[in-house]
Structures are given as structure tokens and as C-alpha cells.
Amino acid sequence: MQTRPLGSTGLDVTSICHGTSPLGNFPAQYGYEVSEQQAVSTILRVLDSPLNFIDTSNNYFDAERRIGIALRERGGLPNGFVLATKVDPQHGSTDLSGKRARASVQESLERLGLDRLQLVYIHDPEVHDFDEASGPGGVVEAMVDMQHEGLIDNIGVAGGPIDLMKRYVDLDVFQAVISHNRFTLVDQSARPLIDQVADKGMGFVNGAPYGGGMLVKGPDVHPNYCYSPASEETRDRVRAMERACAEHAVPLAAAALQFSLREPRIASTIVGMSTPERVEQTLELASVEIPADLWSSLDELAEPGRHGIPEMAS
């Protein structure tokens, strides 16, 4: 598994990042339970795998605590590994003030068993007021202060709506960005953000390369894209992608993953994995050989972009 520089952070990360949201045990979203033993086993498998990048969050329910258990079993975060988390409101709250951001970081440090954090993002900025977040006493100011104090090595922002994300990038205080569901076979609306991040020497991380499941299970089994129903036109495009992949005996999921991996300005692609077997499956998907003529067909089908997919409010 090759590594790429994560912008100017000085960190080198593998092109696939282990997304730990399912490990927190959130059946209302994922439709299945994840026991503590299963979660810890998955993290241990990642630590033994070719991957070196793990992404989590304060609000992924029990994920951070479970990661901490695995790290203690390994004697700490192995050399060369990068562990990123995010600041969040408390469950049931919308408060992401500077004060709450500090509390979120302290909670993460305790759960993970670490004395500093390599990379921390502001999570889901679209649900907060930009002026409050970036103003005096806001989350941005607190993040910068915690970086200066040495609690955090690098800071970033992780969200959805592209125009809002660009406003945060223009603050010129962050080192990394996560965008989700906006650079896939279905939707490439993140291209302007990727351009902006690259121009500023920041690291770009791509989340949700499968669009929430449609690009793994297909639109007839999973008709939603980015947590909302997709248009029939979008589903038809993905059906055509399925047929093109089947003609070349290539899994649609392999094409969806490698669509992100082949973009050189994307440092890493986050893939949620909830079992040790999923780690193996993801590595296999990344290694499937995809012929040039299939890429030509898929690129043509991807060209219409986001048509028919509702954007979340910014």
C-alpha cells in the first residue's frame, strides 16, 4: 500500500484510511450491531495491515473508547501510524463553541489513551453558523489555540457542502480537509475544493467513496445516495455502471474505490470497515485490475455529476 504526503502536515498516509464510524455501534444508521470484541479485533487487524491511517470522531458513539482498548493492547499507537479524530457537540446538543471543542479534545485524549492528537477536524460545520464558528470564542479559534499549545499537531475541517467548505479553507488556518460523498462515480462536485486545497498545500481526504452504499450494493438494493433518495436518472446511470463493470468481471465497488484512489491530489480515501474480513475485502478491491476501456465507459457515465441528488443546506 503506497503512502502519500498529507499536504504540509509532514505526515505520510496510506491511500486507504480506515473509517471507524461503524465501530461505535450505531445500528440505527448501519442496520447492525458491532460488539466491543468485533470492533477491537477490527482495529487490531488494521494495525497489522498495510494501512497506516485511522479516522474516528468524538461522536462515533463508542468508537474512540474501543480504539483505545486496541491501542493499549498494542502498547500504544505504532510508529508510523496516523490517527485522526474530530471535535463534536455532546450527543443531543448542537453546541460546538470553543469551550465545547476543548472538552471534546480532552474526551478524545482520555478515550484513546493519548497525550496529544496528530490531527483533529471540526466535524460537520454545515450544522453550525459560520460566523459564530470562526469568530471570537468560536471553535476555529479554540482549535488554533490548542494547536499552539501542543495538544493537537494539525487541524482540519470535515464536512459536506462544498461552498461552505471553501469558506473554511479560505481562513488559512487548517492543514487538512475531509469531503464526503462529493467525489465519487456519481458526483464530482468536490473538484473546486480539491483544486483550492491543492493550491494551498493542504491535505485532501475523500470520504464515502461508495456514496453510502449505492456504489457497493447497486441502486436497486440501495436506492439512496448520500443518505437521501437518488433520482431515477442517477439510479439509471449507476445501473449502466454495474453493467459495464459486469462485462469486465470487475466489482462495482472496486471501480468506485479506485475512482478515488487514482486521483493524485487525494491523499487518502476513507472506507468504513466493521470486521477484520472487511479489511481484507477492501485491500482486494483496491488491487483489482481495471482495464482502460472500462475506465473510459465509467468516466463517461460519471460525467453528469450531481444531477438529481439534493444538497444539504450550508
C-alpha positions as CSV (number, residue, x, y, z in Angstrom):
1,M,0.0,0.0,0.0
2,Q,1.6,3.2,-1.2
3,T,1.7,6.3,1.0
4,R,1.2,9.9,0.0
5,P,2.1,13.1,1.8
6,L,-0.9,14.7,3.7
7,G,-0.3,18.2,2.5
8,S,2.1,20.1,4.6
9,T,1.5,18.2,7.8
10,G,4.7,16.2,7.5
11,L,2.5,13.0,7.7
12,D,2.6,10.3,5.1
13,V,-0.6,8.3,4.9
14,T,-1.7,5.2,3.0
15,S,-4.1,5.8,0.2
16,I,-6.8,4.0,2.1
17,C,-7.9,5.2,5.6
18,H,-9.8,3.0,8.0
19,G,-13.1,4.8,8.8
20,T,-14.3,3.8,12.3
21,S,-17.9,5.2,12.4
22,P,-19.4,1.7,12.2
23,L,-17.3,0.5,15.1
24,G,-19.1,2.8,17.6
25,N,-22.1,0.5,17.4
26,F,-24.8,2.6,15.7
27,P,-27.5,0.2,14.4
28,A,-29.9,3.0,13.7
29,Q,-27.7,4.1,10.9
30,Y,-25.9,0.9,9.8
31,G,-28.6,-1.7,10.5
32,Y,-26.4,-4.0,12.5
33,E,-24.8,-4.3,15.9
34,V,-21.0,-4.2,16.4
35,S,-19.8,-5.7,19.6
36,E,-16.8,-4.4,21.5
37,Q,-14.9,-7.6,20.7
38,Q,-15.6,-7.2,17.0
39,A,-14.6,-3.6,17.0
40,V,-11.3,-4.2,18.8
41,S,-10.5,-7.2,16.6
42,T,-11.0,-5.0,13.5
43,I,-8.7,-2.2,14.8
44,L,-6.1,-4.8,15.7
45,R,-6.3,-6.2,12.1
46,V,-5.9,-2.7,10.7
47,L,-2.8,-2.1,13.0
48,D,-1.3,-5.3,11.5
49,S,-2.3,-4.5,7.9
50,P,-0.6,-2.4,5.2
51,L,-2.7,0.6,6.2
52,N,-1.4,3.3,8.5
53,F,-4.3,5.8,8.7
54,I,-7.3,5.6,11.0
55,D,-10.1,8.1,11.1
56,T,-12.6,8.5,14.0
57,S,-14.7,11.1,15.8
58,N,-15.8,12.2,19.3
59,N,-19.4,11.4,18.3
60,Y,-19.0,8.0,16.7
61,F,-20.6,6.7,19.9
62,D,-18.2,4.1,21.4
63,A,-15.6,4.1,18.7
64,E,-12.9,6.1,20.4
65,R,-13.0,4.1,23.6
66,R,-12.8,0.8,21.6
67,I,-9.8,2.1,19.6
68,G,-8.2,3.0,22.9
69,I,-8.6,-0.6,24.1
70,A,-6.9,-1.9,20.9
71,L,-4.1,0.7,21.3
72,R,-3.4,-0.4,24.9
73,E,-3.2,-4.0,23.7
74,R,-0.6,-2.9,21.2
75,G,1.3,-0.8,23.7
76,G,0.3,2.5,22.1
77,L,-0.1,3.8,18.6
78,P,2.5,2.0,16.5
79,N,5.3,4.1,14.9
80,G,4.3,5.4,11.5
81,F,0.5,5.2,12.2
82,V,-1.7,8.3,11.9
83,L,-4.8,8.6,14.0
84,A,-7.2,11.4,13.2
85,T,-10.4,12.4,15.2
86,K,-12.9,15.2,15.2
87,V,-14.5,17.7,17.7
88,D,-18.2,17.4,18.1
89,P,-21.0,18.6,20.3
90,Q,-22.2,16.3,23.1
91,H,-24.9,13.8,21.9
92,G,-28.2,15.6,21.9
93,S,-26.6,19.0,21.7
94,T,-25.7,21.4,18.9
95,D,-23.1,23.4,21.0
96,L,-19.7,23.4,19.3
97,S,-18.4,26.5,21.0
98,G,-14.7,26.9,21.7
99,K,-15.3,25.7,25.2
100,R,-17.0,22.5,23.9
101,A,-14.2,21.9,21.4
102,R,-11.7,21.9,24.2
103,A,-13.9,19.4,26.2
104,S,-14.3,17.3,23.1
105,V,-10.5,17.1,22.6
106,Q,-10.0,16.1,26.3
107,E,-12.6,13.4,26.0
108,S,-10.8,12.0,22.9
109,L,-7.4,12.0,24.6
110,E,-8.8,10.1,27.5
111,R,-10.7,7.5,25.5
112,L,-7.8,6.9,23.1
113,G,-5.2,6.9,25.9
114,L,-3.0,9.5,24.2
115,D,-1.4,12.7,25.4
116,R,-1.6,14.6,22.1
117,L,-3.5,14.2,18.9
118,Q,-1.9,14.2,15.4
119,L,-4.9,15.6,13.5
120,V,-8.3,16.9,14.7
121,Y,-11.0,18.2,12.4
122,I,-14.0,20.4,13.0
123,H,-16.9,18.0,12.3
124,D,-20.0,18.7,10.2
125,P,-19.6,22.5,10.1
126,E,-22.8,22.7,8.0
127,V,-24.9,22.4,11.2
128,H,-23.3,25.4,12.8
129,D,-23.2,29.1,12.0
130,F,-20.0,30.0,10.1
131,D,-19.7,33.5,11.7
132,E,-20.0,32.1,15.2
133,A,-17.7,29.2,14.5
134,S,-15.0,31.4,13.0
135,G,-15.5,34.4,15.3
136,P,-14.1,35.2,18.8
137,G,-14.6,32.3,21.2
138,G,-15.6,30.0,18.4
139,V,-14.4,26.6,17.5
140,V,-11.9,27.7,15.0
141,E,-10.1,30.0,17.5
142,A,-10.1,27.2,20.1
143,M,-8.6,24.7,17.5
144,V,-5.8,27.1,16.6
145,D,-5.1,27.7,20.3
146,M,-4.9,24.0,21.1
147,Q,-2.6,23.5,18.2
148,H,-0.3,26.3,19.5
149,E,-0.5,24.7,23.0
150,G,0.7,21.3,21.6
151,L,-2.5,19.3,22.3
152,I,-3.0,19.0,18.5
153,D,-0.3,18.7,15.9
154,N,-2.6,19.6,12.9
155,I,-6.1,20.9,12.5
156,G,-8.7,20.4,9.8
157,V,-12.3,20.6,8.8
158,A,-14.6,17.7,7.7
159,G,-17.9,18.4,6.1
160,G,-20.2,18.2,3.1
161,P,-21.4,21.4,1.3
162,I,-18.6,22.5,-1.0
163,D,-19.2,26.3,-0.9
164,L,-19.1,26.2,2.9
165,M,-16.0,24.1,3.0
166,K,-14.3,26.5,0.7
167,R,-15.1,29.4,3.2
168,Y,-13.3,27.4,5.9
169,V,-10.3,26.7,3.7
170,D,-10.0,30.4,3.0
171,L,-9.4,31.1,6.7
172,D,-5.9,29.7,6.0
173,V,-5.6,28.1,9.4
174,F,-6.1,24.4,8.5
175,Q,-3.8,21.7,7.3
176,A,-6.3,19.1,6.1
177,V,-9.8,18.7,4.8
178,I,-12.3,15.8,4.6
179,S,-15.0,16.0,2.0
180,H,-17.6,13.2,1.8
181,N,-19.9,11.9,-0.9
182,R,-18.7,14.7,-3.3
183,F,-16.0,12.8,-5.2
184,T,-17.4,9.5,-6.5
185,L,-18.6,7.8,-9.7
186,V,-21.9,9.6,-9.1
187,D,-20.8,13.1,-8.0
188,Q,-17.6,15.0,-8.5
189,S,-18.8,18.4,-7.1
190,A,-15.7,18.4,-4.8
191,R,-13.4,19.2,-7.7
192,P,-13.3,23.0,-7.0
193,L,-12.5,22.2,-3.3
194,I,-9.8,19.8,-4.3
195,D,-8.3,22.5,-6.5
196,Q,-8.4,25.0,-3.7
197,V,-6.9,22.6,-1.2
198,A,-4.1,21.7,-3.5
199,D,-3.3,25.3,-4.3
200,K,-2.9,26.0,-0.6
201,G,-0.7,23.0,0.0
202,M,-3.2,21.3,2.3
203,G,-4.1,17.6,2.6
204,F,-7.3,16.4,1.0
205,V,-9.0,13.2,2.3
206,N,-12.0,11.8,0.5
207,G,-14.8,10.2,2.5
208,A,-17.7,7.9,1.4
209,P,-16.4,6.7,-2.0
210,Y,-19.4,4.3,-2.1
211,G,-21.9,7.1,-1.6
212,G,-23.4,5.5,1.5
213,G,-23.7,2.1,-0.2
214,M,-25.2,2.6,-3.6
215,L,-21.9,2.0,-5.3
216,V,-21.4,-1.3,-3.5
217,K,-24.9,-2.9,-3.5
218,G,-26.2,-1.2,-6.6
219,P,-29.2,1.2,-6.9
220,D,-31.9,-1.5,-6.9
221,V,-30.8,-2.7,-3.5
222,H,-29.7,0.6,-2.1
223,P,-31.5,3.5,-3.9
224,N,-30.2,6.3,-1.6
225,Y,-27.1,8.3,-2.3
226,C,-25.6,10.5,0.5
227,Y,-28.4,9.5,2.9
228,S,-31.2,10.7,0.5
229,P,-33.2,9.1,-2.3
230,A,-31.5,9.5,-5.6
231,S,-33.3,10.4,-8.8
232,E,-34.2,7.7,-11.3
233,E,-31.8,9.3,-13.7
234,T,-29.0,8.8,-11.2
235,R,-30.0,5.2,-10.5
236,D,-30.1,4.5,-14.2
237,R,-26.5,5.8,-14.6
238,V,-25.4,3.5,-11.8
239,R,-27.2,0.6,-13.4
240,A,-25.2,1.3,-16.5
241,M,-22.0,1.3,-14.5
242,E,-23.0,-2.0,-13.0
243,R,-23.4,-3.5,-16.5
244,A,-20.2,-2.1,-17.7
245,C,-18.3,-3.5,-14.7
246,A,-20.0,-6.9,-15.1
247,E,-18.9,-7.1,-18.7
248,H,-15.3,-6.9,-17.5
249,A,-15.8,-9.0,-14.4
250,V,-14.9,-6.1,-12.2
251,P,-16.9,-5.4,-9.0
252,L,-18.7,-2.1,-9.0
253,A,-17.2,-1.5,-5.5
254,A,-13.7,-1.9,-6.9
255,A,-14.3,0.7,-9.6
256,A,-15.9,3.1,-7.0
257,L,-13.0,2.8,-4.6
258,Q,-10.3,3.1,-7.3
259,F,-12.1,6.1,-8.9
260,S,-11.0,7.9,-5.7
261,L,-7.6,6.2,-5.3
262,R,-6.5,7.2,-8.8
263,E,-6.9,11.0,-8.2
264,P,-3.3,12.0,-7.3
265,R,-4.5,15.1,-5.3
266,I,-6.4,12.9,-2.9
267,A,-4.0,11.9,-0.1
268,S,-6.3,9.1,1.3
269,T,-9.8,7.7,0.9
270,I,-11.8,6.8,4.0
271,V,-13.5,3.4,3.9
272,G,-15.7,2.3,6.8
273,M,-14.8,-1.3,7.9
274,S,-16.6,-3.1,10.8
275,T,-14.9,-6.5,10.7
276,P,-11.4,-7.9,10.1
277,E,-12.8,-9.5,6.9
278,R,-13.8,-6.1,5.5
279,V,-10.2,-5.0,5.8
280,E,-9.2,-7.9,3.6
281,Q,-12.0,-7.2,1.2
282,T,-11.1,-3.6,0.9
283,L,-7.5,-4.4,0.1
284,E,-8.6,-6.8,-2.5
285,L,-10.9,-4.2,-4.1
286,A,-8.0,-1.8,-4.3
287,S,-5.9,-4.4,-6.2
288,V,-8.4,-5.4,-8.8
289,E,-7.1,-4.6,-12.3
290,I,-9.4,-2.3,-14.1
291,P,-8.8,-2.0,-17.9
292,A,-8.6,1.3,-19.6
293,D,-11.7,0.8,-21.8
294,L,-13.8,0.2,-18.6
295,W,-12.5,3.5,-17.2
296,S,-13.4,5.2,-20.4
297,S,-17.0,4.0,-20.1
298,L,-17.2,4.8,-16.4
299,D,-15.8,8.3,-16.8
300,E,-18.4,9.0,-19.5
301,L,-21.2,7.7,-17.2
302,A,-19.8,9.8,-14.3
303,E,-19.7,13.0,-16.3
304,P,-23.2,14.3,-15.5
305,G,-22.2,14.6,-11.9
306,R,-24.6,15.5,-9.1
307,H,-27.8,15.8,-11.1
308,G,-30.8,14.6,-9.1
309,I,-29.1,14.5,-5.7
310,P,-30.3,17.0,-3.2
311,E,-27.6,19.0,-1.5
312,M,-27.7,19.6,2.3
313,A,-28.1,23.2,3.3
314,S,-25.0,25.2,4.0
